[in-house]
Structures are given as C-alpha cells and as structure tokens.
C-alpha cells in the first residue's frame, strides 16, 4: 500500500479559462490515467508538494488517491508535472494508475559516494555525465536511488552503467555502455598565436610589391607635369 495519500476532486475540463479560475481558488488541474480510463482532476498543489518533498523517492513515490468515489483508493505514480518557468509554482500534474503486481518503468537518480582519487591527489575534475538511469521493477520495489562508489576513480578513468549494482528484483534498461562519471583533466585555455610575417611579405605600410606600379600622383599633380612638359616642347621648336 502507498505510504502517502492525495485528496482529489473530479472536474469537468473547460479549457484554459477554467484552469486559471481553478488556480486562483488555490487548486491545480491534473489528469488521472488508468487502464483504459482517464479523468480530469484537481487537487491542492501544496499537498502534492509535501508528498514529493517528504518522500525519499521523490517523483517515484507511490500515492493513494482519496476523496473521489470513482477512483478512490487507486495507487498512482507521478507521470509528469508542469511548473511556472519563473516562479516554480506547480501548474499541472499527470498521475497514472499502477497495478502493484505488474512492473513499471521508472527513472531513478544516481548518487555518487566518496571523493575520486584523481580529484584528491591530482588536479582532476569530476564529470557526472549521467544522473539518472531507467529501470524496470514492481511499484513497491522502486529504489530511492542507485549508489556508486567513485573513491577509486583516477584521472582519465570512468565508470559506466554496467558498473552499477542493482537490487535483485530490478532490471536495468539504460544502455550499459553509457558513461556515468569520469575524472577529467581541467581545460587549459590556449594563448592566441601571433604569426610572424615570412620574408618577402609586405610588412611596412607604403612598400610596393614587386611587379606593382608606384602609387599614382594625387589629383592635379599629373596635370601640372603634363603642362610643364608641353611648354618645354614648345620652346624647343622655336
């Protein structure tokens, strides 16, 4: 049986306007999913928040529903919740019914134990790449988390999903080759490289490359030179 209960009411779905009025009244809309059945529900958001924060299983907490005759006593898990992106307030929740005799698929957090040797003795940095693993088990056997000891992890070494120890009645669904945690070397920022000019390349302003014409005279100077040359020719012909 569930260790936590949630009081709910059946509601008629009437769109976003009804949902806003519901929240203004201090309640939150949600959906209950059963075997071939679904119901629109409402509940006190603080009640569900207390369940999540009080239970060590968090989102994987088994909850018993009360207060609605149609689905009274059903055992549910939280399938999804929606929060306000700014305030973090609970806006909506999806709950799905479970059969205590049938296995379910859940995501469980990975908890690291110890401080890696590569961090303590060297300058390594801990990289916790995979924070959750997907498991299959009975609703009453969902582990709070999966522990893994990282104290012997040296610089450049990793632990993978296949290295996790699971309870006997739990089946691992995540890829066994995925890296869970590693100790990596810190990144060193490279200094910008200033390339030196090779011999023969233009490096001083005003130099003329071989094969190029000299800079053309400024406007007017060419005309003066032409006029001066013309006068000289005229004098020679006299």
Sine and cosine of phi, psi and omega as CSV:
sin_phi,cos_phi,sin_psi,cos_psi,sin_omega,cos_omega
0.00,0.00,0.41,-0.91,-0.03,-1.00
-0.95,0.31,0.60,-0.80,0.04,-1.00
-1.00,0.10,-0.25,0.97,-0.04,-1.00
-0.79,-0.61,0.50,-0.87,0.03,-1.00
-0.82,-0.57,0.44,-0.90,0.03,-1.00
-0.70,-0.71,0.85,-0.53,0.04,-1.00
-0.99,0.16,0.79,-0.61,-0.03,-1.00
-0.77,-0.64,0.26,-0.97,0.12,-0.99
-0.75,-0.66,0.57,-0.82,0.10,-1.00
-0.98,0.21,0.69,-0.73,0.00,-1.00
-0.78,-0.63,0.39,-0.92,0.08,-1.00
-1.00,-0.03,0.83,-0.56,0.00,-1.00
-0.93,0.37,0.84,-0.55,-0.05,-1.00
-0.73,-0.69,0.41,0.91,0.08,-1.00
1.00,-0.01,-0.11,-0.99,-0.10,-1.00
-0.92,0.39,-0.56,0.83,0.00,-1.00
-0.88,0.47,-0.68,0.73,0.01,-1.00
-0.92,0.40,-0.60,0.80,0.00,-1.00
-0.91,0.41,-0.63,0.78,0.03,-1.00
-0.91,0.42,-0.66,0.75,0.03,-1.00
-0.90,0.43,-0.61,0.79,0.00,-1.00
-0.90,0.44,-0.70,0.72,0.01,-1.00
-0.92,0.39,-0.59,0.81,0.03,-1.00
-0.90,0.44,-0.45,0.89,0.02,-1.00
-1.00,0.05,0.06,1.00,0.06,-1.00
1.00,-0.02,0.24,0.97,0.03,-1.00
-0.85,-0.53,0.18,-0.98,-0.07,-1.00
-0.76,-0.65,0.68,-0.74,0.06,-1.00
-0.97,0.24,0.42,-0.91,0.05,-1.00
-0.36,-0.93,0.04,-1.00,0.03,-1.00
-0.74,-0.68,0.72,-0.70,0.09,-1.00
-0.98,-0.21,0.78,-0.62,0.04,-1.00
-0.92,-0.40,0.86,-0.51,0.07,-1.00
-0.91,-0.42,-0.18,-0.98,0.03,-1.00
-0.96,0.27,0.98,-0.18,-0.03,-1.00
0.94,0.33,0.32,0.95,-0.06,-1.00
-0.60,-0.80,0.58,-0.81,0.10,-0.99
-0.57,-0.82,0.58,-0.81,-0.01,-1.00
-0.69,-0.72,0.63,-0.77,0.14,-0.99
-0.99,0.15,0.76,-0.65,-0.08,-1.00
-0.75,-0.66,0.17,-0.98,0.16,-0.99
-0.64,-0.77,0.36,-0.93,-0.03,-1.00
-0.33,-0.94,0.21,-0.98,0.06,-1.00
-0.98,0.20,0.89,-0.46,-0.05,-1.00
-0.88,0.48,-0.55,0.84,0.00,-1.00
-0.92,0.40,-0.47,0.88,0.02,-1.00
-0.93,0.38,-0.69,0.73,0.03,-1.00
-0.94,0.35,-0.59,0.80,0.05,-1.00
-0.88,0.48,-0.62,0.78,0.02,-1.00
-0.91,0.42,-0.62,0.78,0.02,-1.00
-0.89,0.46,-0.74,0.67,-0.05,-1.00
-0.90,0.44,-0.67,0.74,-0.06,-1.00
-0.98,0.21,-0.50,0.87,-0.05,-1.00
-0.99,0.16,-0.50,0.86,-0.05,-1.00
-1.00,0.04,0.69,-0.72,0.06,-1.00
-0.93,0.36,-0.31,0.95,0.00,-1.00
-0.99,0.11,-0.22,0.98,0.04,-1.00
0.86,0.50,-0.84,-0.54,-0.03,-1.00
-0.92,0.39,-0.29,0.96,0.00,-1.00
-1.00,-0.09,0.32,0.95,0.00,-1.00
-0.96,0.28,0.73,-0.68,0.07,-1.00
-0.99,0.17,0.82,-0.57,-0.12,-0.99
-0.85,-0.52,0.69,-0.72,0.10,-0.99
-0.99,-0.14,0.74,-0.67,-0.03,-1.00
-1.00,0.03,0.66,-0.75,0.05,-1.00
-0.70,-0.71,0.37,-0.93,0.13,-0.99
0.99,-0.11,-0.15,0.99,0.02,-1.00
-0.80,-0.60,0.91,-0.41,-0.12,-0.99
-0.83,0.56,-0.64,0.76,-0.10,-1.00
-0.88,0.47,-0.57,0.82,-0.05,-1.00
-0.79,-0.62,0.43,0.90,0.02,-1.00
-0.85,0.53,0.75,-0.67,0.07,-1.00
0.99,0.11,-0.04,1.00,0.03,-1.00
-0.92,0.39,0.59,-0.81,0.04,-1.00
-0.99,-0.12,0.78,-0.62,-0.08,-1.00
-0.74,-0.68,0.35,-0.94,0.20,-0.98
-0.88,-0.48,0.42,-0.91,0.05,-1.00
-0.98,0.20,0.88,-0.48,0.02,-1.00
-1.00,0.09,-0.65,0.76,-0.04,-1.00
-0.29,-0.96,0.55,-0.84,0.12,-0.99
-0.74,-0.67,0.50,-0.87,0.05,-1.00
-0.87,-0.49,0.70,-0.71,-0.01,-1.00
-0.83,-0.55,0.40,-0.92,0.13,-0.99
-0.90,0.44,0.80,-0.60,-0.08,-1.00
-0.90,0.44,-0.36,0.93,-0.02,-1.00
-0.98,-0.17,-0.79,0.61,-0.09,-1.00
-1.00,0.05,-0.40,0.92,-0.02,-1.00
0.99,0.14,0.11,0.99,-0.01,-1.00
-0.92,0.38,0.57,-0.82,0.05,-1.00
-0.94,0.34,0.81,-0.59,-0.05,-1.00
-0.93,-0.36,-0.49,0.87,-0.10,-0.99
-0.27,-0.96,0.47,-0.88,0.04,-1.00
-0.56,-0.83,0.63,-0.78,0.11,-0.99
-0.95,-0.32,0.80,-0.60,0.01,-1.00
-0.88,-0.47,0.70,-0.71,0.02,-1.00
-0.83,-0.56,0.68,-0.74,-0.05,-1.00
-0.96,0.29,0.57,-0.82,0.00,-1.00
-0.80,-0.60,0.50,-0.86,0.13,-0.99
-1.00,-0.10,0.87,-0.50,-0.10,-1.00
-0.90,0.44,-0.23,0.97,0.00,-1.00
-0.99,-0.12,-0.02,1.00,-0.03,-1.00
-0.88,-0.48,0.58,-0.81,-0.04,-1.00
-0.96,0.28,0.49,-0.87,0.03,-1.00
-0.81,-0.58,0.32,-0.95,0.06,-1.00
-0.97,-0.23,0.80,-0.59,-0.04,-1.00
-0.68,-0.74,0.35,-0.94,0.12,-0.99
-0.96,-0.27,0.79,-0.62,-0.08,-1.00
-0.85,-0.53,0.68,-0.73,-0.01,-1.00
-0.93,0.36,0.49,-0.87,0.08,-1.00
-0.98,-0.19,0.80,-0.60,-0.01,-1.00
-0.93,-0.36,0.78,-0.62,-0.04,-1.00
-1.00,0.01,0.68,-0.74,0.03,-1.00
-0.91,-0.41,0.73,-0.69,0.07,-1.00
1.00,0.07,0.06,-1.00,0.05,-1.00
-0.90,-0.43,0.81,-0.58,-0.05,-1.00
-0.85,0.53,0.61,-0.80,0.04,-1.00
-0.86,0.51,-0.61,0.79,-0.01,-1.00
-0.92,0.39,-0.32,0.95,0.06,-1.00
-1.00,0.00,-0.66,0.75,-0.03,-1.00
-0.93,0.36,-0.72,0.69,-0.13,-0.99
-0.99,-0.10,-0.36,0.93,-0.02,-1.00
-0.88,-0.48,-0.39,-0.92,0.02,-1.00
-0.92,-0.39,0.46,0.89,-0.03,-1.00
-0.95,0.31,0.35,-0.94,0.03,-1.00
-0.87,-0.50,0.72,-0.69,0.01,-1.00
-0.97,0.23,0.80,-0.60,0.02,-1.00
-0.89,-0.46,0.98,-0.20,0.00,-1.00
-1.00,0.00,1.00,0.01,-0.17,-0.99
-0.98,0.21,-0.64,0.76,-0.07,-1.00
-0.90,-0.44,0.91,-0.40,-0.10,-1.00
-0.98,-0.19,-0.19,0.98,0.05,-1.00
-0.63,-0.78,0.52,-0.85,0.11,-0.99
-0.82,-0.57,0.49,-0.87,0.00,-1.00
-1.00,-0.07,0.77,-0.64,-0.07,-1.00
-0.78,-0.62,0.30,-0.96,0.11,-0.99
-0.79,-0.61,0.79,-0.61,-0.02,-1.00
-0.25,-0.97,0.07,-1.00,0.08,-1.00
-0.95,0.32,0.49,-0.87,-0.01,-1.00
-0.85,0.53,-0.48,0.88,-0.01,-1.00
-1.00,0.08,-0.05,1.00,-0.05,-1.00
-0.88,-0.47,0.30,0.95,-0.02,-1.00
-0.94,0.34,0.87,-0.49,0.02,-1.00
-0.95,0.33,0.50,-0.87,0.03,-1.00
-0.91,0.42,-0.66,0.75,0.04,-1.00
-0.32,-0.95,0.14,-0.99,0.07,-1.00
-0.91,-0.42,0.87,-0.49,-0.05,-1.00
-1.00,-0.01,0.55,-0.84,0.09,-1.00
-0.58,-0.81,0.77,-0.64,-0.03,-1.00
-0.99,0.12,0.84,-0.54,-0.05,-1.00
-0.94,-0.35,0.14,0.99,-0.12,-0.99
-0.90,0.43,-0.46,0.89,-0.02,-1.00
-1.00,-0.05,0.11,0.99,-0.07,-1.00
-0.98,0.21,0.87,-0.49,-0.03,-1.00
-0.99,-0.14,0.14,-0.99,0.00,-1.00
-0.87,0.50,0.78,-0.63,0.02,-1.00
1.00,0.04,0.01,1.00,-0.02,-1.00
-0.97,-0.25,0.37,-0.93,-0.04,-1.00
-0.67,-0.74,0.37,-0.93,0.18,-0.98
-0.88,-0.48,0.65,-0.76,-0.09,-1.00
-0.91,-0.40,0.11,-0.99,0.01,-1.00
-0.83,0.55,-0.58,0.81,0.00,-1.00
-0.90,0.43,-0.28,0.96,0.00,-1.00
-1.00,0.05,-0.08,1.00,-0.02,-1.00
-0.97,0.25,0.60,-0.80,0.07,-1.00
-0.98,-0.20,0.83,-0.56,-0.06,-1.00
-0.91,-0.42,0.45,-0.89,0.12,-0.99
-0.86,0.50,0.40,-0.92,-0.10,-0.99
-0.89,0.46,-0.50,0.87,-0.08,-1.00
-0.99,-0.12,0.28,0.96,-0.02,-1.00
-0.89,-0.45,0.72,-0.69,-0.01,-1.00
-0.96,-0.29,0.75,-0.66,0.02,-1.00
-0.99,0.10,0.76,-0.65,0.02,-1.00
-0.95,-0.32,-0.39,0.92,-0.01,-1.00
-0.92,0.39,0.43,-0.90,0.02,-1.00
-0.87,0.49,0.83,-0.56,-0.07,-1.00
-0.92,0.38,-0.31,0.95,-0.03,-1.00
-1.00,0.03,-0.10,1.00,-0.02,-1.00
-0.92,0.38,0.66,-0.76,0.05,-1.00
-0.98,0.19,0.76,-0.65,0.03,-1.00
-1.00,-0.05,-0.75,0.66,-0.06,-1.00
-0.51,-0.86,0.57,-0.82,0.00,-1.00
-0.63,-0.77,0.35,-0.94,0.17,-0.99
-0.92,-0.39,0.90,-0.44,-0.11,-0.99
-0.88,-0.47,0.37,-0.93,0.05,-1.00
-0.97,0.25,0.58,-0.81,0.03,-1.00
-0.91,0.42,0.55,-0.84,0.02,-1.00
-0.97,0.25,0.70,-0.71,0.04,-1.00
-0.95,-0.30,0.83,-0.56,0.00,-1.00
-0.97,0.26,0.80,-0.61,0.01,-1.00
-0.98,0.18,0.67,-0.74,0.05,-1.00
-0.96,0.27,0.59,-0.81,0.00,-1.00
-0.89,0.46,0.70,-0.72,-0.02,-1.00
-1.00,-0.08,0.81,-0.59,0.04,-1.00
-0.99,-0.12,0.91,-0.42,-0.03,-1.00
-0.98,0.21,0.75,-0.66,0.06,-1.00
-0.99,0.14,0.58,-0.81,0.00,-1.00
-0.95,0.31,0.72,-0.70,0.05,-1.00
-0.97,0.26,0.34,-0.94,-0.02,-1.00
-0.88,0.47,0.74,-0.67,0.02,-1.00
0.98,-0.18,-0.28,0.96,0.01,-1.00
-0.99,0.14,0.47,-0.88,-0.01,-1.00
-0.93,0.36,0.83,-0.56,-0.03,-1.00
-0.76,-0.65,-0.26,0.97,-0.03,-1.00
-0.87,-0.49,0.74,-0.68,-0.02,-1.00
-0.89,0.46,0.73,-0.68,0.04,-1.00
0.98,-0.21,-0.28,0.96,0.03,-1.00
-0.94,0.33,0.54,-0.84,-0.01,-1.00
-0.95,-0.32,0.81,-0.58,0.03,-1.00
-0.94,0.35,0.46,-0.89,-0.04,-1.00
-0.88,0.47,0.72,-0.69,0.04,-1.00
1.00,-0.04,-0.09,1.00,-0.01,-1.00
-0.98,-0.20,0.51,-0.86,0.03,-1.00
-0.95,0.33,0.48,-0.88,0.08,-1.00
-0.91,0.41,0.30,-0.95,-0.04,-1.00
-0.88,0.47,0.72,-0.69,-0.01,-1.00
-0.91,0.41,0.56,-0.83,0.01,-1.00
-0.90,0.43,0.43,-0.90,0.01,-1.00
-0.90,0.43,0.33,-0.95,-0.02,-1.00
-0.84,0.54,0.74,-0.67,0.05,-1.00
0.98,-0.19,-0.56,0.83,-0.02,-1.00
-0.92,0.39,-0.62,0.78,0.02,-1.00
-0.90,0.43,-0.62,0.79,-0.01,-1.00
-0.92,0.38,-0.62,0.79,0.01,-1.00
-0.90,0.44,-0.67,0.75,-0.01,-1.00
-0.90,0.43,-0.64,0.77,-0.01,-1.00
-0.91,0.41,-0.65,0.76,-0.01,-1.00
-0.92,0.39,-0.63,0.77,0.01,-1.00
-0.90,0.44,-0.67,0.74,0.02,-1.00
-0.90,0.43,-0.58,0.82,-0.03,-1.00
-0.92,0.39,-0.60,0.80,-0.01,-1.00
-0.93,0.38,-0.61,0.79,-0.01,-1.00
-0.89,0.45,-0.65,0.76,0.02,-1.00
-0.90,0.44,-0.61,0.79,-0.01,-1.00
-0.90,0.43,-0.64,0.77,-0.01,-1.00
-0.92,0.38,-0.60,0.80,-0.02,-1.00
-0.90,0.44,-0.55,0.83,-0.09,-1.00
-0.98,0.20,-0.23,0.97,-0.02,-1.00
-0.94,0.35,0.00,0.00,0.00,0.00
